Structures are given as structure tokens and as C-alpha cells.
């Protein structure tokens, strides 16, 4: 399948989990992928996997909590590939603790990484999309950004903020044939959830109508669709990929 043949995609947090799956799927569909994360060694492994499958990818050291790193990283991507057409804002962190005990640093770190970082990177590559009058911006939010979650006030706020950012940018950029959408994963099996006990996992799946946890490939498929021409008339939308655990 080569529905994205020749497109240039930038994926943050591409060294593992959902970001890695998105990078692999976009490459499988023909995109040339800029792999961005702090761990370059892991990015090299992903790039090698893409190359072995006949795709094209290049690693870029990028820390979305640093404005300087974002600007230099975006500049490096555009210098290497000539432009950026698809942006997947996936990188994120958690600092879970009840609000009563949450330190300001816990709040600031999560908002800076998950929300401000996505905004600054979008801003950094936006002119490339505007110039070419085509673009796809896809923000990875979360079901907790829609429902809230005890112990995750910072994370939920950052993910809810991404939804607001998505809708605002969708209105600003539509005239340039740039769509902006969000994907909201539910309970997904990743390195973050593998540490849960079987009891905890069973408790989670009891609230999912489809009766199972999602996979990073489920999210990658949704991202690839929103990046494609088939989704050209969808913008400002939050696509829930959660097995039915939240129906907004």
C-alpha cells in the first residue's frame, strides 16, 4: 500500500510505543519519515527496521520540552527532507499524583511537554505546509482529556488542551488545505501499561465494550488514515480509538 507515497512525515516520540508504530505504518504506506525523540540509539533501530522493509527514515534528536531543541530539530528536518507535510505530535509524559499533592513542577513538566511542545513544533513546521498548500497535523490526545481522571489532573489538562488546539488550528489552516485532527487513544497496551497486574488489566477491560485493550497498531492505523487523501474532508475532529469505553 502506498497511499502516502513521497509524503514527508515527522513523528515525535518515534523511538517506542505509539510513536514507533505510527512511524512504521506511515513508512509502510510510502511516506518518508523523520523520526524524532531524545533517544537517538532507539531511533536508529526504528530507521533500520524501516529501511529493511524498503522505506525511508532518518533520526533526529529532538526534546519537545525544549523550545531550542524544537526549533533546531524542525530546521534540521526541513533541511534534510526539503519540507514537512505530515506532523504527528505524539511525544508525551505523565507525572501522576493526586492534585492535593501535586507539585508545580509536576504540572509544569507535563503541560510543557505534552501541550506547549506540540504547539511549538506545529508552529515550527507550519510555514512549510502553508507554502506548499497541503498538510496534515495529527495530535495524539487521550480519552482522559475527554473524561478526566483522578490522579492525572496535569495529564488530562494537557490532553484536553490538545483538543482545543486541534480545533483552533483547524479553523486557522483550512484555507491552505491543511487539516488538523486529533486521535484519542483509550487503554492501549504499551510499555507504560505492561507493568500493570492482571487484576488491574482485567478491571480496565471490564469498562471496554469491545472487551480488549487496544494496540499501538490500532492507533497507527487511525493516524495513517487521517494523514491520507481519504481524510481530506475531515478537520477539527477528535477520533476516539478506545473500544467504546468513552462515547462522546
C-alpha positions, 0 to 999 in steps of 0.5 A: 500500500502506498497511499502516502507515497513521497509524503514527508512525515515527522513523528515525535516520540518515534523511538517506542510505543505509539510513536514507533508504530505510527512511524512504521505504518506511515513508512509502510504506506510510502511516506518518508519519515523523520523520526524524532525523540531524545533517544537517538540509539532507539531511533536508529533501530526504528530507521533500520527496521524501516529501511529493511522493509524498503522505506525511508527514515532518518533520526533526529534528536529532538526534546519537545520540552525544549523550545531550542531543541524544537526549533533546531530539530524542525530546521534540521528536518526541513533541511534534510527532507526539503519540507514537512507535510505530515506532523504527528505530535505524539511525544508525551509524559505523565507525572501522576499524583493526586492534585492535593499533592501535586507539585508545580513542577509536576504540572509544569513538566507535563503541560510543557511537554505534552501541550506547549511542545506540540504547539511549538513544533506545529508552529515550527513546521507550519510555514512549510505546509502553508507554502506548499498548500497541503498538510496534515497535523495529527495530535495524539490526545487521550480519552482522559482529556475527554473524561478526566481522571483522578490522579492525572489532573496535569495529564488530562489538562494537557490532553484536553488542551490538545483538543482545543488546539486541534480545533483552533488550528483547524479553523486557522489552516483550512484555507491552505488545505491543511487539516488538523485532527486529533486521535484519542487513544483509550487503554492501549497496551504499551510499555507504560501499561505492561507493568500493570497486574492482571487484576488491574488489566482485567478491571480496565477491560471490564469498562471496554465494550469491545472487551480488549485493550487496544494496540499501538497498531490500532492507533497507527492505523487511525493516524495513517488514515487521517494523514491520507487523501481519504481524510481530506474532508475531515478537520477539527475532529477528535477520533476516539480509538478506545473500544467504546469505553468513552462515547462522546 
